[in-house]
Amino acid sequence: MSLNRVLVPVKRVVDYAVKIRVAGGKVDTNVKHSMNPFDEIAIEEAVRLKEKKLAKEVIALTVGPSKSNETLRTALAMGADRGVHIEVPEGSEVLPLQVAKLIKAVAEKEKPELLLLGKQAIDDDSSQTGQMLAGLLGWPQATFASKVEVAGDKLTVTREVDGGLETIASKLPAVVTTDLRLNEPRYATLPNIMKAKKKKVEKLTPKDLGVDVTPTIETVKVIEPPKRAGGIKVESVDELLSKLKNEARVL
């Protein structure tokens, strides 16, 4: 028995290699963007399940402005079969709970047996969407997965915990969030990039799904961390101890 559908949400974020700049109390987003690295791992795992004949179809989903279509096309070039783009205005901040509600609405329509998400997005580091989604759906969840095994209607996940590994089992459908050591995502080849342009992408809005995405939290200001001061030389151990005690206050 194989899964009929695997649904994989992906997010467009500032590229991990870009140095974040703050201007006017906001993060400068006029820089290179790419797919969230943890979401790449989720897409890769879904495609591998399909290649092993354990899944029939992989659907990529994104919530974001029109530019997020590029991220969706990357997922399609990696091997996803079709995409769903929930479009919101440029500059909109969609919070994790709202994203979870949007994914839930799509999941109720598509009826996947497995939802694979990155454990967190590198722009906000919330690590909340997968857990909230599982709660909204009433599905079992396995977070921070470093190994995923599907056998019939059963799921076995090895997850990373403090001091070791934990193996858990559950029935499908389920929600899984991926960790770094789960796999190494493939690069999209040129032929697959060209094929991805012809794959179907369904366009939706939050209104179509009956979800209110009005922000309930406002980011007031973003500031850069203070610049690290240069080191100094001391003449004696006594002077070092004095500075550690009176200036650094670590003793």
PEMORA-V906506 format. One record per residue. N is the residue number from 1. SS is DSSP state (H for helix, E for strand, - for the rest). BURIAL is 1 if it has 24 or more other ideal C-beta (glycine too) atoms within 12 Angstrom, else 0. D_FIRST is the distance of its C-alpha to the first C-alpha in Angstrom with 2 decimals. Layout:
n->N ss->SS burial->BURIAL d_first->D_FIRST
n->N ss->SS burial->BURIAL d_first->D_FIRST
This chain:
n->1 ss->- burial->0 d_first->0.00
n->2 ss->- burial->0 d_first->3.82
n->3 ss->E burial->1 d_first->6.97
n->4 ss->E burial->0 d_first->9.20
n->5 ss->E burial->1 d_first->12.28
n->6 ss->E burial->1 d_first->14.02
n->7 ss->E burial->1 d_first->17.70
n->8 ss->E burial->1 d_first->20.29
n->9 ss->E burial->1 d_first->23.93
n->10 ss->E burial->1 d_first->26.59
n->11 ss->- burial->1 d_first->30.34
n->12 ss->E burial->1 d_first->33.43
n->13 ss->E burial->1 d_first->35.83
n->14 ss->E burial->1 d_first->38.98
n->15 ss->- burial->0 d_first->38.12
n->16 ss->- burial->0 d_first->37.98
n->17 ss->- burial->0 d_first->40.79
n->18 ss->- burial->0 d_first->43.18
n->19 ss->- burial->0 d_first->45.96
n->20 ss->- burial->0 d_first->45.90
n->21 ss->- burial->0 d_first->49.20
n->22 ss->E burial->0 d_first->50.64
n->23 ss->E burial->0 d_first->53.10
n->24 ss->- burial->0 d_first->54.77
n->25 ss->- burial->0 d_first->52.79
n->26 ss->E burial->0 d_first->49.44
n->27 ss->E burial->1 d_first->46.97
n->28 ss->- burial->0 d_first->47.72
n->29 ss->- burial->1 d_first->44.58
n->30 ss->- burial->0 d_first->46.32
n->31 ss->- burial->0 d_first->44.62
n->32 ss->- burial->0 d_first->41.60
n->33 ss->E burial->1 d_first->38.22
n->34 ss->E burial->1 d_first->34.71
n->35 ss->E burial->1 d_first->31.18
n->36 ss->- burial->1 d_first->31.05
n->37 ss->H burial->1 d_first->30.16
n->38 ss->H burial->1 d_first->27.62
n->39 ss->H burial->1 d_first->25.85
n->40 ss->H burial->1 d_first->25.80
n->41 ss->H burial->1 d_first->23.91
n->42 ss->H burial->1 d_first->21.34
n->43 ss->H burial->1 d_first->20.96
n->44 ss->H burial->1 d_first->20.76
n->45 ss->H burial->1 d_first->17.96
n->46 ss->H burial->1 d_first->15.90
n->47 ss->H burial->1 d_first->16.74
n->48 ss->H burial->1 d_first->15.88
n->49 ss->H burial->1 d_first->12.29
n->50 ss->H burial->1 d_first->12.23
n->51 ss->H burial->0 d_first->14.13
n->52 ss->- burial->0 d_first->11.74
n->53 ss->- burial->0 d_first->9.02
n->54 ss->- burial->1 d_first->7.32
n->55 ss->E burial->1 d_first->8.86
n->56 ss->E burial->0 d_first->10.25
n->57 ss->E burial->1 d_first->13.55
n->58 ss->E burial->1 d_first->16.00
n->59 ss->E burial->1 d_first->18.90
n->60 ss->E burial->1 d_first->22.08
n->61 ss->E burial->1 d_first->24.53
n->62 ss->E burial->1 d_first->28.15
n->63 ss->E burial->1 d_first->31.06
n->64 ss->E burial->1 d_first->34.43
n->65 ss->- burial->1 d_first->37.32
n->66 ss->- burial->0 d_first->37.24
n->67 ss->- burial->1 d_first->37.35
n->68 ss->H burial->1 d_first->33.88
n->69 ss->H burial->1 d_first->32.63
n->70 ss->H burial->1 d_first->33.36
n->71 ss->H burial->1 d_first->30.93
n->72 ss->H burial->1 d_first->28.24
n->73 ss->H burial->1 d_first->29.02
n->74 ss->H burial->1 d_first->28.71
n->75 ss->H burial->1 d_first->25.14
n->76 ss->H burial->1 d_first->24.44
n->77 ss->H burial->1 d_first->26.25
n->78 ss->H burial->1 d_first->24.10
n->79 ss->- burial->1 d_first->20.97
n->80 ss->- burial->1 d_first->20.09
n->81 ss->- burial->1 d_first->19.59
n->82 ss->E burial->1 d_first->21.95
n->83 ss->E burial->1 d_first->24.16
n->84 ss->E burial->1 d_first->25.72
n->85 ss->E burial->1 d_first->29.30
n->86 ss->E burial->1 d_first->30.98
n->87 ss->E burial->1 d_first->34.54
n->88 ss->- burial->1 d_first->37.33
n->89 ss->- burial->0 d_first->40.95
n->90 ss->- burial->0 d_first->41.98
n->91 ss->- burial->0 d_first->43.12
n->92 ss->- burial->0 d_first->41.21
n->93 ss->- burial->1 d_first->40.00
n->94 ss->- burial->1 d_first->36.75
n->95 ss->- burial->1 d_first->36.29
n->96 ss->H burial->1 d_first->33.07
n->97 ss->H burial->1 d_first->32.89
n->98 ss->H burial->1 d_first->33.36
n->99 ss->H burial->1 d_first->30.66
n->100 ss->H burial->1 d_first->28.27
n->101 ss->H burial->1 d_first->29.27
n->102 ss->H burial->1 d_first->28.72
n->103 ss->H burial->1 d_first->25.20
n->104 ss->H burial->1 d_first->24.49
n->105 ss->H burial->1 d_first->25.82
n->106 ss->H burial->1 d_first->23.63
n->107 ss->H burial->1 d_first->20.49
n->108 ss->H burial->0 d_first->21.46
n->109 ss->H burial->0 d_first->21.77
n->110 ss->H burial->1 d_first->18.68
n->111 ss->- burial->0 d_first->16.36
n->112 ss->- burial->1 d_first->14.31
n->113 ss->- burial->1 d_first->11.90
n->114 ss->E burial->1 d_first->13.74
n->115 ss->E burial->1 d_first->17.42
n->116 ss->E burial->1 d_first->18.83
n->117 ss->E burial->1 d_first->22.64
n->118 ss->E burial->1 d_first->25.44
n->119 ss->- burial->1 d_first->27.14
n->120 ss->- burial->1 d_first->30.36
n->121 ss->- burial->1 d_first->32.32
n->122 ss->- burial->1 d_first->35.23
n->123 ss->- burial->1 d_first->37.68
n->124 ss->- burial->0 d_first->37.74
n->125 ss->- burial->0 d_first->35.89
n->126 ss->- burial->1 d_first->35.00
n->127 ss->- burial->0 d_first->31.59
n->128 ss->- burial->1 d_first->31.13
n->129 ss->H burial->1 d_first->28.77
n->130 ss->H burial->1 d_first->25.42
n->131 ss->H burial->1 d_first->26.85
n->132 ss->H burial->1 d_first->28.48
n->133 ss->H burial->1 d_first->25.39
n->134 ss->H burial->1 d_first->23.40
n->135 ss->H burial->0 d_first->26.44
n->136 ss->H burial->1 d_first->26.75
n->137 ss->H burial->1 d_first->23.15
n->138 ss->- burial->0 d_first->23.23
n->139 ss->- burial->1 d_first->20.07
n->140 ss->E burial->1 d_first->19.95
n->141 ss->E burial->1 d_first->21.08
n->142 ss->E burial->1 d_first->21.20
n->143 ss->E burial->1 d_first->24.11
n->144 ss->E burial->1 d_first->25.55
n->145 ss->E burial->1 d_first->22.42
n->146 ss->E burial->1 d_first->23.24
n->147 ss->E burial->1 d_first->19.82
n->148 ss->E burial->1 d_first->16.30
n->149 ss->E burial->1 d_first->13.29
n->150 ss->E burial->1 d_first->9.72
n->151 ss->E burial->0 d_first->7.72
n->152 ss->- burial->0 d_first->5.14
n->153 ss->- burial->0 d_first->7.80
n->154 ss->E burial->0 d_first->10.46
n->155 ss->E burial->1 d_first->12.60
n->156 ss->E burial->1 d_first->15.42
n->157 ss->E burial->1 d_first->18.29
n->158 ss->E burial->1 d_first->21.56
n->159 ss->E burial->1 d_first->24.32
n->160 ss->E burial->1 d_first->27.92
n->161 ss->E burial->0 d_first->30.60
n->162 ss->- burial->0 d_first->34.33
n->163 ss->- burial->0 d_first->35.10
n->164 ss->E burial->0 d_first->31.68
n->165 ss->E burial->0 d_first->27.92
n->166 ss->E burial->0 d_first->25.94
n->167 ss->E burial->0 d_first->22.37
n->168 ss->E burial->1 d_first->20.67
n->169 ss->E burial->0 d_first->17.41
n->170 ss->E burial->1 d_first->16.18
n->171 ss->E burial->0 d_first->13.62
n->172 ss->- burial->1 d_first->12.14
n->173 ss->- burial->1 d_first->13.68
n->174 ss->E burial->1 d_first->16.14
n->175 ss->E burial->1 d_first->18.87
n->176 ss->E burial->1 d_first->19.43
n->177 ss->E burial->1 d_first->22.72
n->178 ss->E burial->1 d_first->23.24
n->179 ss->- burial->1 d_first->26.19
n->180 ss->H burial->0 d_first->28.09
n->181 ss->H burial->0 d_first->26.84
n->182 ss->H burial->1 d_first->23.11
n->183 ss->- burial->1 d_first->23.57
n->184 ss->- burial->0 d_first->26.19
n->185 ss->- burial->1 d_first->25.56
n->186 ss->- burial->0 d_first->26.18
n->187 ss->- burial->0 d_first->29.12
n->188 ss->- burial->1 d_first->28.65
n->189 ss->- burial->0 d_first->30.19
n->190 ss->H burial->0 d_first->32.74
n->191 ss->H burial->0 d_first->30.76
n->192 ss->H burial->0 d_first->27.80
n->193 ss->H burial->0 d_first->30.37
n->194 ss->H burial->0 d_first->31.75
n->195 ss->H burial->0 d_first->28.40
n->196 ss->H burial->1 d_first->27.71
n->197 ss->- burial->0 d_first->30.87
n->198 ss->- burial->0 d_first->29.37
n->199 ss->- burial->1 d_first->26.11
n->200 ss->- burial->0 d_first->26.14
n->201 ss->E burial->1 d_first->27.38
n->202 ss->E burial->0 d_first->27.83
n->203 ss->E burial->0 d_first->31.02
n->204 ss->E burial->1 d_first->31.45
n->205 ss->E burial->1 d_first->34.06
n->206 ss->- burial->1 d_first->34.00
n->207 ss->- burial->0 d_first->36.03
n->208 ss->- burial->0 d_first->33.35
n->209 ss->- burial->1 d_first->31.01
n->210 ss->- burial->0 d_first->33.81
n->211 ss->- burial->1 d_first->34.07
n->212 ss->- burial->0 d_first->37.52
n->213 ss->- burial->1 d_first->37.68
n->214 ss->- burial->0 d_first->41.37
n->215 ss->- burial->0 d_first->41.87
n->216 ss->- burial->0 d_first->42.82
n->217 ss->- burial->0 d_first->43.80
n->218 ss->- burial->0 d_first->46.24
n->219 ss->- burial->0 d_first->46.66
n->220 ss->- burial->0 d_first->50.44
n->221 ss->- burial->0 d_first->51.14
n->222 ss->- burial->0 d_first->49.69
n->223 ss->- burial->0 d_first->52.02
n->224 ss->- burial->0 d_first->51.77
n->225 ss->- burial->0 d_first->52.25
n->226 ss->- burial->0 d_first->55.88
n->227 ss->- burial->0 d_first->56.83
n->228 ss->- burial->0 d_first->57.29
n->229 ss->- burial->0 d_first->60.97
n->230 ss->- burial->0 d_first->62.30
n->231 ss->- burial->0 d_first->63.18
n->232 ss->- burial->0 d_first->66.74
n->233 ss->- burial->0 d_first->68.74
n->234 ss->- burial->0 d_first->70.60
n->235 ss->- burial->0 d_first->73.77
n->236 ss->- burial->0 d_first->73.20
n->237 ss->H burial->0 d_first->70.83
n->238 ss->H burial->0 d_first->72.73
n->239 ss->H burial->0 d_first->72.11
n->240 ss->H burial->0 d_first->68.37
n->241 ss->H burial->0 d_first->68.14
n->242 ss->H burial->0 d_first->70.13
n->243 ss->H burial->0 d_first->67.86
n->244 ss->H burial->0 d_first->64.68
n->245 ss->H burial->0 d_first->66.22
n->246 ss->H burial->0 d_first->68.07
n->247 ss->- burial->0 d_first->66.19
n->248 ss->- burial->0 d_first->62.59
n->249 ss->- burial->0 d_first->62.79
n->250 ss->- burial->0 d_first->60.34
n->251 ss->- burial->0 d_first->62.76
